[in-house]
């Protein structure tokens, strides 16, 4: 990818590192949301549906994209 003004500073490695770090950050956030959800459920006996919704959204998007990419590849 060649960007006219900042092409000297940003190359394919930068974009690949950004993509990987964003993916790992999303996975980590979904796992933390699930851990907090199960802590609230099992220890405090309170259901926090907003935390479950965050984790469920991640799972639906991740599995949908995996299916889409596997069908298109």
N, C-alpha and C positions, 0 to 999 in steps of 0.2 A: 504494500500500500504506500503510495507516494502522496504526501500532503505537501502542497507547495511551500507554505511558510515554515511550518514546524517539522517538515520531513526529515531534517537533519537530526532532530532530537528524539523523534518518536518513530520507531521501526516496528517490524512484526513481533519482535521479542517483547516489547513493551505491551502491545495489545494482547499477546498470548498470556503474559504474566497477569495482566489486569483481568482477563477472562477467568483464569484459574483461581485467582485470589477471591474474586466475586463468587465463584461457585462454592469454594470452601467456606466462605463467610455465610452464605445462605444455608448451607448444610448445618453449620455450627449453630446458627440462630434457631433453626427448626428443632435441633436436638435439645437445645436449652429450653425452648418452649415446651417440648414434651416432658422433659425432666421436671420442670416447675409444675406442669399440669399433674403429673403423677404424684409428685410430692404433696401438692394440695389435696389430691384425691385420697391418697393412702394414709398420710400422716394427720392432716387437719380435717379430713372428711368433708371437703368443700369442692364442688365442681366449678371450675373456671373455664367456661366454654370459649372464652376469647383466646385463651392459650391453645386449646385444642384446635380452634379454627385456624390459627397461624400454622400449626404443624400439619394439619390436614390440607391446607392450601398448598404448602410446599410439596407434600406427597403427590397431590393431584397434578400439579404443574410438572413436577419432575417425571412422573410416570407417563404423562401425556406427551411430553417432549421426547422421551426415550422411544416411545412407540412411533411417533411421527418421524423421527430421524431414522429409525430402523426400517420403516416402510419406504422412505424416500431415498435411501442410500443404496 
